[in-house]
């Protein structure tokens, strides 16, 4: 047994502190490539998407009264997966620093087992993150499918996923391209703002901490199984540990991040719909298709959101759509320029009282 654990410690030590992320990347790309090999978008489709980008960008600038880049990068699933991993890494990294306790020191070789558990824990996190990131890109159009702060305003759109969506719902590709561009341009502008990003990161601290607590439970179970009596069972079926992981229940932290992310997502939808209508005329079939696509059979996006304590399903999304609709009807969508500020995100209480949010952000010293 000593020789075996010695070999494991040597292997893990050679992998370095980023082994968990390397594991995540390798697994994510393997999942993202899928059965079709993840082909690149057809040149004509990529060019058509790029042709609409400057026009959409000007409408986004007019909505916020700003000047922003109008570039877009047409990608395949693998490229979106890599972009997602790069953006998510700073938010997930604290979980990789979790350390197993040494409660097994009282039993023979307990310290060794605890050390092994602490070494393997981050790798399990890498497995989880890699699987989530790979499946995220199966249907997602862009990073805007998940409301998280961004390190930059780079925009990636998976053209093949847009084409598949248009074909599935019998829609014109041009209208899908304009809507997808509008949503991603608005999302990238808002989520890359320092103020908004800082506010979201503050909300995510507690949510990610709760996810880290779940990871800690994993390590404790790992320690408990790694003794002479249970080691054989663990080696034969290590996935059994992951089957027992449960997401934390609803808390103040999850309610806060869900309120903010739901309103942001609903605003992205409303802005994309308004811009698409301005460019191409009303597209009710597109709006309905997107709504159904977004909230049905979206396991990849839902799992990615859950990694950060965010729920992509639930009544808070209905409240958020009503919230955005009410503000837009009274004050137009330009009122959501407040979302570019550190104090612009709505609270859970304000989710049910849009007027209170509007009065607060309008009278804010930062307005």
N, C-alpha and C positions, 0 to 999 in steps of 0.2 A: 504493500500500500504506500509506503514511504517513497519508493521509487516512482510510482505512478504520479503522486501528488507533486513530487519534485519536478517531474517532466512538465506537468501542467503549469506550475509556477514559472518555470523557465520560459515556456511558450508565451504565457500571458505577459511576462515582463518584457519580452522582446517586441511585443506589439505596440507598446508605448501608450501614452495617455489618451490618444485619439482613436484607440482601437474600436471603441463603441461606435464612433461616427463612420469609420471605414467599413465596419460591419453593416451599418445602416445603409450606406451608399451602395455597397455591392448587392445587398438583398433588394433594395428599392429598384435598382436598374434591372435586375433580373425579372422582377415582377412587372415593371413598366413595359419591357419589351414584348411581353405577351406571346401569344401563339403566332401573330402575324409578323413578328420581327420589328415592329414599330417603324414603319416606313416614314421617310421625310414627306412633307406636304408637296403636292404637285406644284410646279413652278407657276402655272397660271392661277392657281388658287392663292398662293402666297402673294403674287403680284396684285391680285384683286384686293386682297386684304390691305396691303400697303397703300394702295391708291386711295382708300377711304380714310386712312389715318389722319392726314392733315385737316381734312374737313371736319372730322369728329373732334379733333384737338381744338379747333377754333371754337366750336360750340361749348366745349368744356371750359375753355378759358373765359368765354362770355358769361357762363353760369357763375363762376367764382370771382370774376374780375381780376384774373391773374394772367400771367404768361408762362406757359409750361411747354416742355418738349412734346413733339408730336410723333416721335418714332415708335415703332412697334417691331417686335421680332417674332416671325412665324416659326414655330418649333414643332417637334414631335413630342410624344409623351415622355421620353427619357429626358429631354431638355427641361421640360416643366418640372419633372421630378427632382432634377439637380438644383433647379432654381428654388424649389420649395425647401429642400434640405438646407440650402445655404441661408434662407431667410429664417427657418425655424431653429437652426442650430443654437443661436444665442439664447433662445427661450427655453430650450430643452437641456442645455449643457449643465445647469445646476443639478438636474436629476442624476446626471452621470457622476456627480461628486458624492452621492450618497455612500455611506459606509455601513457595512454590517456591524452589528453589535458583537460583543465577545462573550455572550452569555454561555457559550459552550465551553468556556475555559475550565469549567469544573469537571468535565468528562475527559476521558483520555483522548488526546489529540484534538481537543476542542479548539485550541488556538489555531491549529492548522486548518480545521474546517471553517472557522470564522474567516480566516484570511482568504481561503479559496472562495467563499461565498461573496466576500467583498470584491474580489477580482472578477468574478463571473457576473455580478449584478449589472454593471454598466453594459456588458455584452448583451444581456437579455434586453436592456433598454434599446440597444442598437437593433436587435431583431424586431422589436415592436415598432420603433420609429421607421425602420426600413420597409416593413410590410405596409404600414400606414401610408408612407409617402409613395410607394409604388402603386398601390390601389387608388390613391387620390387622383392620379393623372389618368386613370382609365376613362373617366367621363368629364373631368373638370376642364373648363375652357381656359382658365388662367388662374393665377394666384388669388384673384378676387373671390373665388369660391369659398375662401376662408378669410375671415376678418381678423388679421393680425398685423401688428406694426411691421414696417418694412425697413430694411437697411438702405434701400435706394429706390428710385422710381422706374427701374427697368421694367418693361412690359413684355410678357411672353404670352402668346396665344397659340393653343394647339389647334391648328387648322383642320386636321383630320377629325377631331372631335366636333368641330363646328359643322363640318360637312355631314358627318353622321347624324347630328342633331337635325339639320335641315332636311335630310332625307327621311328620317324617322317621322317627322311631323309635317312633311309635305310643304315645306316653306322655301321661299326664295333664298338662295345663299347670300345675296347682297344684303337683305334685311337682317339676316342672322349676323353677318360680319359687322354691320353698323352697330347693332345692339351690343354685340360682344365687345367691340372696340370701345363703345361709350361706357360700358360698365367697368371695363378694365382701366380706362383712362381716368375715370372719376375715382375709382378705388386706389389706384397708384398715387394719385395726387394727394388724396386725403391721408392715406396710411403711411406715406413717407414724410409727412409734415413732422417736424421735431416735437411740437406741442402735442399733437394728437398721438404720435407714437409714444411719447413719455406717459401720457395719460393711460393709454392702453397697457403699456408695460407695467404700470403701477397696479392696474386691475388684475393683470395676469400673474403677478407675484404670488398672491394667495392661491389662485387657482392652480398654478404650477406646483406650488408647495404641497397642495393636497394630492396632486398626482405623484409627487415625490414621496409622499407618505405611503401611497399605494405601492410604490417601488420598494419602500422600506419593508412593507409587509411581505413582499416577494422575497427579499433577502432573508428575512427571519424564517420563512418557510423553507427557503433553500438551506439555511443552516440546520433547521430541524430535520431535514431529510438526509443531510450529509453526515450520517453517522454509520457505523458499521452495519447496523440493522437495516437501514433504509437505502443505503448507497446503491445496492444492486437495482432496486426499483427505480431510483432516480436515473441511473445510467440507461435503463431500458426504455424509459418514457419521460424525458425531461420536459416535454410540452405540457405535462400534467400540471406543472406549476402555473403556467400561463392561463390555463383553463379556469383557475380559481380567482384570478384578478377581477375585482369589481371596481367600477368607477365610483368615486365618492358621491353621496347623495346631494340633494339641493342644500346649499348653504348661502350665507350672505355673500361670500366670494363668488359663487357661481351665478347667483342672481344678478350681481353687479355686472359681471362680464357678459352675461347673456343679454341684459338690457341694452348695454352699449353696442354689442356686436349685432344684435337683431335690428336696432335702429339704423346702424350704418349699412347693413345689408339691404334693408328696405329702401333706404335713400339711394343706394347704388342702383337698385331696380328702377325706382321712379325717375331718376335722372337719365338712365339709359333709355327708358321708354319715351321720355320727353324729347331727348335728342334725336332718337330714331324717327319719331313722328315729325319733328321739324325738318328732317332731311328727306324722308321717304313717304310721309303721310301716315295716317293711323294704321297700326298693325295689331289689331286685337287678337288675332290668331297667334301671333308671335308671343304676345304677353302671356296668354293663357298657356301656351306650350312651355314657355320658360318656367312659369309658376309650377306646373306639374312636374317638369324635369327636375326642378330645384328641390322639391319636397317629396319626391317619390323615388324609391329605389336608388337612393344616393348613398349607398353604404360606404363608399370610399371617402366622400367628403365628410360624412357624419363621423366616421372613425377618426379622421384627421382632426376634426373639431374637438372630439372627446379627449384627445390627447392633451388638450390645453384646458380642459374643464368646461368647454363650450358645448351647448346643445343646439344643433341645427334644426331640431324639431320641437314642437311644443307651443302652448298658448302665447308665450311671449312674442312669437313671430306674428301672430294675428294682431296683438296689441301694437307692435312696431309698425305694421303696415297702416293701421288706423292712425297712429301717431304721425307718420310722415304725410299721409293723405290730408289730415287736418291742418298741419302746418302749411303744406303746399297750397291748399284751398284758401287759407286766410292771408298768407304772406308771400306766396310763391316759393319755389325751391331755393331761391337765392338766400333764404333765411338760414339754410344749412351751411352757409359759409362759416358759421360758428363752429362747425366740426373741424375746421382747420386750426382751432385754438386748443390750448391745453385744458381749458375749462368748458369745452363744448360738448363733451359726451353726456348723454342723459343718464340719470341714476335710475335705479329700479323703481323708486317712488314716482319719478317724473315720467316713466314709461306709461303710466296711467293718467298723466296730467300734462299734456303737451303744452298747454298755455303757461303753466308754471315754468317749464323749461325755456320757452321762448322769452318770457319776461326776465328770467335769470340771465340768459346769455346776452339779451339785448341791453340790459343795464349793467353788464359786467364792466369793470375798469379796463378789461382787455379788448372790449368791443371797438 
